[in-house]
Amino acid sequence: MARHLTSNITSAYIEAANKLRPKSKKRKIVAYVESYDDIFFWRSVFSDFEDDETMFQVMLPSRKNLNRGKKTAMMNRLGESLGTCMIACVDADLDYLLQGHTPSSAKMLDNPYIVHTYTYAIENYLCYAPSLHDVCVMATLNDRNIFNFEEYLKQYSNIVYELFVWLIWLHRRGRFNDMPLTSFNNITAVEQLNVYKPVDALEQVRRNVNKKIAWLQRHVPEAKGKLGRLREELANLGVTPDNTYLFIQGHHLMENIVDAALTPVCTILRREREKDIKLLAHGNTQQMDNELSCYSHSQFLPSQMLRRNVLYKECETYQLLQAHIERVLDRKGNKEQTQQSKQESSL
């Protein structure tokens, strides 16, 4: 794939093509993403950076085949071709927090033209806690707030935080078998959540986490006294006990933690709205059926609304993502270059 792609198209090629355009044309930056789901997310990100001078085109990393994924977006030949006019946009996964301790992490962090999410994945942004009530409203058209998503994810984060620190410590040392990511996900999944009493399900997660931590303390005694330094480093990277959910695997977060609350909450809100319609119909069956049909056609699945959520831009990690894009654009440098060119032409 990379051979076909980079033999003809590189950042320098696109930059040269930009220079041949009339001055009224915008500078185009090609942004390669991992998969179809990523296209809408990165489009919403780059829309905030487009202006009279700059435009982005979000694309999959190959026009020649169906290869997708992070490795495809970061392949050697493509990585060598990246530059100010061609960038790769990927999920950070754990690579951001591993800070160069693995080849994949080093590759992602060393290349300034690989823009990553700073959370584990785009799904973590879609599950941004302050936005989840609005997702419910979009899905059900019912604005009654019956569940505190922010407190739910805050308590969940505090429960799994210490085990997450262990996960990063082990993976930085290549000890993946001591706690594979799948094992962490199984331990921290939320099961049988009652939205009226979520503490019960969260306490079960706490018991599972504490059991695993006790096992690690017995079987990995060399970690004693070393986790404190890692906690400080993770805090500098944005990880706190209150927001750990932003850094765990995105699909796990969406499917096994957020959806455990989102789907039942939306079901309750729909039933409430349908009950209101039936009461307001005052026995008029035809009017009631028409209104119920209209309401039914106006609803969307919670998962659909979650995938189209763009209400995460106040998230602190999103500010890091924006700053990264600003560095790629180097707008200050571009403005100075433009001003210098104008001065030279006037002479």
Beta strands, then each sheet from edge to edge (+ up, - down):
strand 1: 27-33
strand 2: 54-59
strand 3: 86-90
strand 4: 114-116
sheet 1: 2+ 1+ 3+ 4+
end
